[in-house]
Amino acid sequence: MGSGGAGKSSISRKLRDILNLPLYHLDNIFWKEDRTHVTREEFDTKLDELLSKDKWIIDGDYSRTYEMRMQRADTIIFLDYPLEVCLEGAESRIGKPRPDIHWKEDVFDPEFKQWIIDWFKNTKPLLLSLIEKYKHVKNVVILHSREEGEAFVNNLSPL
């Protein structure tokens, strides 16, 4: 979990490769190829199907689903990177194909940029409060920089 541009998809692919777990991108569930999205009911049904599986990595933020995912996860990874890092990360992927969405972004959408900025004010406090709630019953990993993220992934052993 973490802000847009933090690198959730990148680190989740590395986790998938090391741990040999199935990876699901929430953006692939939410967004259709024509850049419209599924209904809330369709999204929730699909997410519930994924959460009922024995093993998974779920990549994405989608704050309204934080708690349901935390309840069923054994490990919560929060990429708590600075705003500037997240903005740079989002901008750096412009023009590049991505496995987590069905299209290639051509410009850094101003609405998405504002969403990232607002995430730090509006959504991060919610995520931190839920992490506080679950930190005694779940394995919680909070990474504060890309370097910490790389070190965390590099120190993992295959399952």
N, C-alpha and C positions, 0 to 999 in steps of 0.2 A: 504494500500500500504506500501511497505517497502522492505528491503533487504531479500534475502533468509535467512531462519533461524530465522527471527525476531519473528515469531509466528502469522503470518497473519491468517493461517487456524485455529489455536486454538482460537484466539479472535473472529474470524468470527462465529465459532460454538456457542460460548457463546452469541454473539449478536443475532444469529438466535433463540436460545432457549429463550432468554429474550423478544425479540421484536416480535417473531412469524412471521418472514419474511423468504421468500425463499432464500436459500443460494446456490450460484453457484461458483464452484472452477474453475478458468481458466485453471489450470493444467489438470483437467478432460476433458476439451474441446480440449486442444492442444495435449495431449499425448494419444496414443492408448495403449492397453494392452501389445502389443509386443515391447514397448519402442520406436516405431517410432512415428511420429507426423502427424497430418493432414496438408493439404496445408494451406497456408496463406488465401486463398479465403474461404475455409471451416471454418476456425477459425473466420474470420471476419463476415461471414454470421451468425454463431451461436452467436457470441458476440452481433451483432446487434439485433438479436431476443431477447436476454436477456435484453438488454438496452431498448427495446421498451415496456417491461412489466412495470406495474404500480409501483410495489414494488420489491426490491431485495437487497441482499447483494452480492457483487462480491468480491471474495477472489483471490488475485494474484497480481503480479507486472506487467509484460509485458509492459514495458515502452512505446512502440510505441502506446499503447492504452490508455495511461494516459488521454490525453486531451478529447478523445471521451467519456470516462467514467466520467470525471469531469463535462463535459457539461451536462450530464443527471442525475448526482447524486444530492441528496439534502445535503448529508454529505460526507465528505472526511476524512478518518482516516489514518494517517501516523504514522507507528511505527518507530520512529526515534531513534532506539536503537543503542548502540555502536557496532562497528565491532566485538569485542571480544564476546559480548552477542549473536550476530547473528551466529558466527562460532560455539560457544558452542551449540546453539539451533539446528543448522543443524546437528551437530555431535551426539547430544543426541537422535535424532530420528532414527538413524541407527538401523536396525533390528526390527523396530516397524511398524505395519500396519498403514496406513494413509488413511483417506477418500478422500484426495485431489489428490492422484495418484493411479494408478491401480496395483502397485507392492510394495514390501517391499525392501528398499535399504539395501544391505549387507555391503557396505563399504562407507566411506566418499569419494566420487568421487573427485579426485584432480582438475578436470576441474570445478566442481561445487564450490569447495572451492575457486578457483581463481576467478570465476564469482562473488562470494560474495565480495571478496576483491576489485575487479574492480568496482563493483556496487557503492561503496562509492566514488570512484574517478570520474566515468563516468556518472552514472545515477542519483545519488542523487542530483547533481546540477540542472538537468533538472526537477526533481520532485519538488524541492524547488521553482524554477522559476514559474512553473505552479500553485503551491499552492499560491504563491504571486499574481498571476494573478486572481485567483478565490476566494481568501479569503474574498472579500467584497460582494460576491454574493452567497456563499455557506457556510454551517456550516463546519468549518475546525477544526479537533481535531488532535493535534500533541502530541504523547505520547513519553516520553524519557526513560522510563525504564519499565521493566515487572511489577514493583510495581504500577506505574502510570496506566498501562494497566488494572491491576486487580481492582484498585480503580475506574477507569472509568466504567468498566463493572458492578461492584458491586453497583454503584450509579444510574444505569439506572432503569427506570420503564417500565413495560410491556406496549405495545401500546393498 
